C-alpha cells in the first residue's frame, strides 16, 4: 500500500532543494565538460605529443571516453547505497570525488615532465570523474522529483538538468576567456590548469548548499515502511539492483534507448564540434568556443520551458519532438558550419541544443516516474548511465574517426540519425508517466497509482 502523502514543501524550501541539486550538478558537469573541451584543445599535445595531431586527438578523446566507462559502475554503487541510505549522503560524496579528481588534474605533470606516466595518471583521474558522475545524476534529479509539486514535477525536475548547460557554459566560458587573454604558448604551458584548479572553489560552494537541505520525505517514508516490514517478517530486503532487474527490466531498456539520441547528439554538438570547426571548417578555437558558449546559455534557458511543457502534454510527446528534431537537423547542422561564418556556426549549435533540450528536460521526471521508491535511485541511474557507455562515451571518438576516414560530415550525420531512430522506438514503446504517484514504494503500488490523468487532489511528492 502506498504511503500517505507528505506535506508539500514551502516555496522557499523547494527553491533551496532545487538550488542544492542545480549547484551540485553544475559543478560536476563543469568538471566533466572541462575535461572534454581540454581534450579537444590541448591534451593531445600535452599528454600524447608523439602522435600526429588527429591521432593525438583520438587518443585524447579515448581518455575522455574512459570516464563514461566508469559511469555505470558509479551508477551501481551510488544507486545501491542511495536506495539504502538516502539521496543526500551520496550526493555529498559524489561532489567531493568529482571536485577532488578535477583539482588533481590541474596539478598533473605532463608528458614532457614524467613521460608515459602522465597519460596513465590522467586516465585514472578521469575514471574517478566518471564514477562520481555516474552516481550524481540519479540522486540530484530524485531529490527534486521526490520533493516537488506533482503537477509541476517536469518543470522542477528539469532544473537539475540545467546543470549540464550551466556546467558547459562555465567550463567553455573560462576556457574562452583564457584563450582570448593569454598567448597560445602560455595557455598550453600553464594556463589550461587554471579552470581545473577553480573546481576546488566551486566544490566548497556546492557542499555548503547541499549540506543545508533535508533528505527526500518520500525516501524517509519508504525506508520506515521497509524497516517495519523487516521487523514484522524478519526477512531481508532484496538488493535494489535485483529488484530493478526483476520488476523494471523493461523500463531500464526504455531509458537506455531514450538516452541514445540525447547523449550522442549532445557530445557531437558540444565536444566534437571543437574538432570539426577548427579542422574541417578551419575556424579558430576562439570562434568555436564562443559559439558553444552562447548556445549553452540558450540551452540553459529552454530546458525549464520544455520541462513545463511536459507537465501539460506529457513526457513522451516532448521527448519525441527532440529526437525527431535532432535527426532532421544534422545535415543542416554541418552545412551551416561548413559555411565558415560565426553566425552560421552559432545557429547550427543553438538549434541543435534546443532540440536536445526537448529530450533532456523531461528526462529527469520521466526516468524518476518509471521506478518504485526503494529502487528508484538504482533504476534511474542504471538506465541513464549504462547507455552512456554505448552513446556519449564513444560519440566524439566515433565522429573524429569517421571524419578522418571519410573526410566528410555525412557519415557523422547518419550516425546521429541512427541513434535518433533508436530513441524514437524506445519512446514509442514507453508508457506515459506524468500522472504516476512517486509515493508508491513497491512496484505494485506504483502500478496501482498509474492512471491516465492526474486527480484533482494530486498528491505532492
HELIX and SHEET records of a PDB file:
HELIX    1   1 UNK A   11  UNK A   38  1                                  28    
HELIX    2   2 UNK A   39  UNK A   43  3                                   5    
HELIX    3   3 UNK A   44  UNK A   46  1                                   3    
HELIX    4   4 UNK A   53  UNK A   85  1                                  33    
HELIX    5   5 UNK A   87  UNK A  106  1                                  20    
HELIX    6   6 UNK A  111  UNK A  114  1                                   4    
HELIX    7   7 UNK A  117  UNK A  145  1                                  29    
HELIX    8   8 UNK A  150  UNK A  152  5                                   3    
HELIX    9   9 UNK A  153  UNK A  181  1                                  29    
HELIX   10  10 UNK A  184  UNK A  186  1                                   3    
HELIX   11  11 UNK A  187  UNK A  191  3                                   5    
HELIX   12  12 UNK A  193  UNK A  197  1                                   5    
HELIX   13  13 UNK A  199  UNK A  210  1                                  12    
HELIX   14  14 UNK A  217  UNK A  233  1                                  17    
HELIX   15  15 UNK A  240  UNK A  247  1                                   8    
HELIX   16  16 UNK A  249  UNK A  267  1                                  19    
HELIX   17  17 UNK A  268  UNK A  272  3                                   5    
HELIX   18  18 UNK A  273  UNK A  279  1                                   7    
HELIX   19  19 UNK A  285  UNK A  313  1                                  29    
HELIX   20  20 UNK A  315  UNK A  338  1                                  24    
HELIX   21  21 UNK A  342  UNK A  368  1                                  27    
HELIX   22  22 UNK A  373  UNK A  375  5                                   3    
HELIX   23  23 UNK A  376  UNK A  390  1                                  15    
HELIX   24  24 UNK A  392  UNK A  406  1                                  15    
HELIX   25  25 UNK A  410  UNK A  429  1                                  20    
HELIX   26  26 UNK A  443  UNK A  448  1                                   6    
END                                                                             
